[in-house]
Amino acid sequence: MAVEITMPKLGHLMEEGMVSRWLKGVGERVEKGDILLEVEMDKAVLEVESFVSGTLLQILVEEGETVPVGTPLALLGEPGEER
């Protein structure tokens, strides 16, 4: 079963963040600890790393989109898997 990567809470007061850049593309292999994307919040851009290994199956939030903490950003798993 694929794993959802969600918008993390990167600061105590953070309620939403903007996906500023994806560093991995759909179909790419991702190892636990790899940097997946950059998230912009208030005055900082922070890197978000993967907490699991797998293949990036789907990007759900495109660069430039702002979403609340907890929103699914991408699906990671093995090719052919679904949510």
C-alpha positions in Angstrom: 0.0 0.0 0.0 1.3 3.4 -1.0 2.3 5.9 1.8 1.0 9.5 1.8 3.7 12.2 2.2 1.9 15.1 3.9 2.7 18.8 4.5 4.7 18.7 7.7 4.4 21.1 10.6 7.8 22.6 10.4 7.3 25.3 13.0 5.3 25.8 16.2 3.0 28.3 14.6 2.9 26.9 11.1 -0.6 26.3 9.7 0.2 26.1 6.0 3.2 25.9 3.6 3.9 26.4 -0.1 5.6 23.7 -2.1 8.4 25.8 -3.6 10.3 23.0 -5.5 10.1 19.2 -6.0 13.6 17.6 -5.9 12.4 14.2 -7.0 10.2 13.4 -10.0 7.4 10.8 -10.5 8.9 7.4 -11.1 12.2 8.2 -9.3 13.4 5.9 -6.5 13.5 7.6 -3.1 15.5 6.3 -0.1 14.6 7.1 3.5 16.3 10.4 4.4 16.4 11.7 0.8 15.2 15.3 0.3 11.9 15.2 -1.6 10.9 18.8 -1.8 11.4 22.3 -0.4 8.6 24.0 1.5 8.4 27.8 1.9 6.8 29.2 5.1 6.8 32.7 6.3 10.4 33.8 5.8 12.2 30.5 5.4 12.5 27.7 2.8 13.0 24.3 4.5 13.8 20.9 3.0 11.5 18.0 3.6 13.0 14.5 3.7 11.3 11.2 3.1 10.6 9.0 6.1 10.2 5.9 3.9 11.9 4.3 0.9 10.0 3.7 -2.3 9.2 5.1 -5.7 7.5 8.5 -6.1 4.2 7.4 -7.6 2.3 10.6 -7.7 2.7 14.3 -6.9 -0.6 15.7 -5.5 0.4 19.3 -4.9 2.3 21.2 -7.6 5.0 23.8 -7.1 3.7 27.2 -6.1 0.6 25.8 -4.3 -0.1 26.6 -0.7 -1.8 24.0 1.4 -2.6 23.4 5.1 -0.4 21.3 7.4 -1.4 17.6 7.0 -2.5 17.9 3.4 -1.3 14.9 1.2 1.5 16.1 -1.1 2.6 12.9 -2.8 2.3 9.1 -2.8 5.4 6.9 -2.3 5.4 3.2 -2.7 6.2 0.5 -5.2 5.3 0.8 -8.9 1.6 -0.3 -9.4 0.6 0.4 -5.9 -2.3 2.7 -5.1 -3.5 4.5 -1.9 
